[in-house]
Amino acid sequence: MSRKGIAAAGNLIIDYVKTVDTYPKKGNLSTVLSIEKSVGGGPVNCLVDLAQMDSQIPLQAIGVVGNDSDGEYIIDYLKKYNIDTGMICKDDSKNTSFTDVMNEQTGERTFFHYRGANAVLGPQHFDFSKINADILYIGYILLLDTLDSEDKEYGTVMARVLAEAQSHNLKTLIDVVSENSQRFSKIVPPSLKYTNYCVINEVEASMISGIPARDEEDINCENIKDICTKLFEMGVNDLVVIHCPEAGFAMDKSGNFYMQPSIELPPGYIKGKVGAGDAFCAGIMYSIYKGWDYNYSLEFASAAAVCCLSEANATDGMKSVETIREMITKMPKRKL
């Protein structure tokens, strides 16, 4: 089979984005100012972002939804962007996963998540004879119960799936959910040995590596470099990318380290931060797909994330590749 596209597997989610006047303390009330239903989850966000960047890339979704209206909503939405949904399975025993996204007017958000059908996604749902791609994205580790479960040979079922993907000549890319738990050190490392590209934020990177990414509030660039080195020691094959509000960082397998400051945004620009990390990840995937150098890849991914910040939901703000590249030349960068 001649591969030429990008496939994305994992969390298929309905986001109910609820903008609130303020986030209440326990037992208190706040006002919901607006409600918006949209698609969410790493695979959906990344694929829809990629489709809006460049409509010519073959894109494929892999996952499980419930046999319900929300599942149909996700499938229909993906089809609008000509994304192949043939490997999305419907499960009669589970409802489609959803997240209540409580979006404050400052752009900060809090998530209440129902795992639902995503919890049953397993090796049986990956038919590699039907995956027509160069790159396979899987996310989010720590939010896919079956894939996160123990495997005696590989450590986790996720690691087994990634290893099989590599055996079918797919380049693998992983993303991790941000959560406050001790599961990082147990569940994430087994997958790193079968990961070509690890794309995560600074909080996740610190949790996995055990190295702090910040001094007080400021990002510690030297520590980020040490974290990248540690992640390669833990098994990452080709590239580590770490993103944070201040900058994007990368290290390749030869130990070359790259850093690009984020774009400086005008006051009031940010309407929501939902999906910004996925937009950055989509930008990195597109850059890898195109074979761009890593410094420019970080610039492009940062500009893609900026597009996302312009709308309240995860994907409506994304722009074409041409517009994103123009943003890189016209918008000022932060000073680190």
C-alpha positions in Angstrom: 0.0 0.0 0.0 1.3 3.5 -0.9 0.8 5.7 2.2 0.6 9.4 1.9 -1.5 10.8 4.7 -2.0 11.2 8.4 -4.2 9.0 10.7 -5.3 10.0 14.2 -6.7 7.7 16.8 -8.0 8.0 20.4 -10.4 10.3 22.2 -13.5 11.2 20.1 -15.4 13.6 22.3 -18.3 16.1 22.2 -17.3 19.3 23.9 -20.0 21.4 25.6 -18.2 24.7 25.9 -20.0 26.7 28.6 -18.7 30.3 29.1 -19.2 31.4 32.7 -18.9 34.8 34.3 -16.6 33.4 37.0 -15.6 29.9 38.3 -17.5 29.4 41.5 -16.1 28.2 44.8 -17.6 24.9 46.1 -21.2 25.4 47.0 -21.5 28.7 45.2 -23.2 29.7 41.9 -22.0 31.3 38.7 -23.9 32.3 35.6 -23.5 30.4 32.3 -23.3 33.1 29.6 -23.4 30.9 26.6 -23.4 27.2 25.6 -21.8 25.8 22.4 -21.7 22.2 21.2 -18.6 21.2 19.3 -16.3 18.3 18.6 -13.3 17.6 20.8 -10.5 15.3 21.7 -7.0 15.1 20.3 -7.7 13.1 17.1 -10.8 15.2 16.1 -9.1 18.5 16.8 -5.9 17.6 15.1 -7.6 16.2 12.0 -10.0 19.1 11.6 -7.2 21.6 12.1 -5.1 19.7 9.5 -8.0 19.7 7.0 -8.4 23.5 7.4 -4.7 24.0 7.0 -4.5 22.0 3.8 -7.5 20.2 2.2 -5.3 18.1 0.0 -3.9 15.8 2.8 -5.6 12.4 3.1 -6.8 12.2 6.7 -8.2 9.2 8.6 -9.9 8.9 12.0 -9.8 5.9 14.3 -11.8 5.4 17.5 -15.0 4.3 19.2 -18.2 6.3 19.7 -21.6 5.3 21.1 -24.5 4.3 18.9 -26.2 7.6 19.6 -26.8 11.1 18.3 -23.5 12.4 19.7 -21.6 9.7 17.9 -23.3 10.6 14.6 -22.6 14.2 15.3 -18.8 13.5 15.4 -18.8 11.3 12.3 -20.9 13.8 10.3 -18.6 16.6 11.4 -15.5 14.8 10.3 -17.1 13.9 7.0 -17.7 17.6 6.3 -13.9 18.0 6.1 -13.5 14.9 3.9 -11.9 13.0 6.8 -12.2 9.2 6.4 -14.4 7.8 9.2 -14.5 4.2 8.1 -12.4 3.1 11.1 -14.7 4.7 13.7 -16.6 1.9 15.4 -20.0 2.3 17.2 -20.4 0.6 20.6 -23.9 -0.2 21.8 -22.9 -0.6 25.4 -21.4 2.9 25.9 -22.5 6.5 25.3 -20.3 8.8 23.3 -17.7 10.5 25.4 -18.3 14.2 26.3 -16.6 17.0 28.2 -18.2 20.0 29.9 -15.7 22.7 29.3 -16.2 25.6 31.7 -14.7 28.5 29.9 -14.0 31.7 32.0 -14.0 35.1 30.3 -10.2 35.2 31.0 -9.7 32.2 28.7 -8.9 29.8 31.5 -10.9 26.6 31.4 -11.9 23.6 33.6 -12.9 20.2 32.3 -15.5 17.7 33.5 -15.1 14.6 31.4 -17.2 11.4 30.8 -15.0 8.7 29.4 -17.7 6.7 27.7 -17.0 4.8 24.5 -13.4 6.0 24.4 -12.7 3.6 27.3 -13.1 0.5 25.1 -10.8 1.6 22.3 -8.3 -1.3 22.0 -5.9 -3.2 19.7 -8.9 -4.8 17.9 -9.8 -1.4 16.5 -6.5 -0.9 14.7 -6.6 -2.7 11.3 -3.2 -1.7 10.0 -4.1 -3.1 6.5 -6.6 -0.2 6.3 -4.5 2.6 7.7 -3.4 4.7 4.8 -0.9 7.1 6.4 2.7 8.0 7.0 2.1 9.2 10.5 -0.2 7.7 13.2 -1.2 10.0 16.0 -2.6 8.5 19.2 -3.9 10.6 22.1 -4.5 11.1 24.8 -2.5 8.7 26.9 -4.0 8.6 30.5 -7.5 9.1 29.1 -8.0 5.8 27.2 -8.7 3.1 29.8 -8.1 0.0 27.7 -5.0 1.3 26.0 -3.7 2.5 29.3 -4.2 -0.9 30.9 -1.3 -3.2 31.7 0.3 -5.4 29.1 2.8 -8.0 30.5 5.1 -7.9 27.4 5.0 -4.2 26.5 4.1 -2.5 29.7 0.8 -1.1 28.5 -1.6 -2.0 25.7 -0.9 1.5 24.2 2.8 0.5 23.9 1.8 -2.7 22.1 -0.3 -0.8 19.6 2.5 1.7 18.9 5.0 -1.1 18.5 2.7 -2.8 16.0 2.2 0.5 14.1 6.0 0.8 13.8 6.2 -2.7 12.5 3.9 -1.6 9.7 6.2 1.3 8.9 4.1 4.0 10.4 5.8 6.9 12.3 4.1 7.2 15.6 3.2 10.5 17.5 1.8 10.6 21.0 0.1 13.2 23.1 -0.8 13.0 26.8 -3.7 14.5 28.8 -2.9 17.0 31.5 -4.0 15.6 34.8 -3.0 15.9 38.4 -2.0 12.3 39.3 0.9 10.0 39.9 0.0 7.8 36.9 2.4 9.6 34.5 5.5 7.6 35.8 3.7 4.3 35.4 1.6 4.6 32.2 3.5 6.9 29.9 7.1 5.5 29.9 6.3 2.1 28.2 4.9 4.0 25.2 8.0 6.1 24.7 10.1 3.2 23.3 7.7 3.0 20.4 7.2 6.7 19.9 8.8 8.5 17.0 7.5 12.0 17.9 6.5 13.0 21.5 4.6 16.2 21.5 3.5 17.4 25.0 3.3 20.5 27.2 5.7 21.6 29.9 3.5 20.3 32.7 3.2 16.8 31.2 6.9 16.8 30.4 7.8 17.6 34.0 5.4 14.9 35.3 6.9 12.3 33.0 10.5 13.2 33.6 10.5 14.2 37.2 12.4 17.4 36.3 10.7 20.8 37.0 10.0 22.8 33.9 9.6 26.1 35.8 11.4 28.3 38.4 8.5 29.8 40.3 6.4 31.1 37.4 9.1 31.4 34.7 10.0 28.6 32.2 13.5 27.2 32.8 15.0 26.7 29.4 18.0 24.7 30.7 15.6 22.3 32.5 13.5 21.9 29.4 16.7 20.8 27.5 17.4 18.3 30.3 13.8 17.1 30.1 14.2 16.5 26.4 17.4 14.5 27.0 15.6 12.5 29.7 12.7 11.6 27.4 15.2 10.3 24.8 16.8 8.2 27.5 13.4 6.9 28.3 13.0 5.7 24.7 11.7 8.4 22.4 13.0 7.6 18.9 13.3 10.7 16.8 11.9 14.0 18.2 10.7 15.5 21.5 8.6 18.7 21.3 7.5 20.6 24.4 5.2 23.6 24.2 4.2 26.2 26.9 2.7 29.6 26.7 6.1 31.3 26.4 7.7 29.2 23.7 8.1 25.9 21.8 11.1 23.7 22.3 12.3 20.6 20.4 15.2 18.2 20.5 16.1 15.7 17.7 17.7 12.3 18.2 21.2 13.8 17.6 20.7 16.1 20.6 20.2 19.3 18.7 18.1 21.7 20.7 15.7 24.2 19.2 13.7 27.0 20.8 11.2 29.5 19.4 9.4 32.2 21.4 5.6 32.3 21.2 3.8 35.1 19.3 3.0 38.2 21.4 -0.8 38.7 21.4 -2.7 41.9 21.8 -5.0 42.4 24.8 -8.4 40.8 24.3 -7.3 38.5 21.5 -7.8 35.2 23.4 -11.4 34.0 23.3 -10.7 30.5 24.6 -7.8 28.1 25.1 -9.7 24.9 24.3 -7.8 22.9 21.7 -4.7 25.2 21.6 -2.4 22.4 22.5 -4.0 20.2 19.8 -3.6 23.0 17.3 0.1 23.2 18.2 0.4 19.4 17.8 -1.4 19.6 14.4 1.1 22.3 13.3 4.0 20.0 14.3 2.5 17.1 12.4 2.0 19.1 9.3 5.6 20.4 9.5 6.9 16.8 9.9 4.7 15.7 7.0 6.2 18.5 4.9 9.7 17.9 6.0 10.3 21.4 7.3 13.3 22.2 9.6 12.5 22.1 13.3 13.0 25.8 14.0 10.4 26.7 11.4 8.2 23.8 12.6 8.1 25.4 16.0 7.2 28.8 14.5 4.4 27.3 12.4 3.0 25.3 15.3 3.0 28.4 17.5 1.1 30.4 14.9 -1.4 27.5 14.5 -2.1 27.6 18.2 -2.6 31.4 18.0 -5.3 30.8 15.4 -7.1 28.5 17.8 -7.0 31.1 20.6 -9.1 33.4 18.4 -12.3 31.4 19.0 -14.0 29.8 22.0 -14.1 26.2 20.8 -11.3 23.9 19.7 -11.2 24.2 15.9 -13.2 27.2 14.5 -10.2 29.5 14.6 -7.9 27.5 12.4 -6.7 29.1 9.2 -5.0 27.9 5.9 -1.3 27.2 5.7 -0.8 30.4 3.7 -2.5 32.5 6.4 -0.5 30.8 9.2 2.8 31.4 7.4 1.9 35.0 6.9 1.2 35.4 10.6 4.7 34.2 11.3 6.2 37.1 9.4 3.8 39.8 10.6 3.1 39.2 14.3 5.7 40.0 17.0 7.3 37.4 19.2 7.5 37.3 23.0 10.8 38.0 24.7 12.1 35.1 26.8 
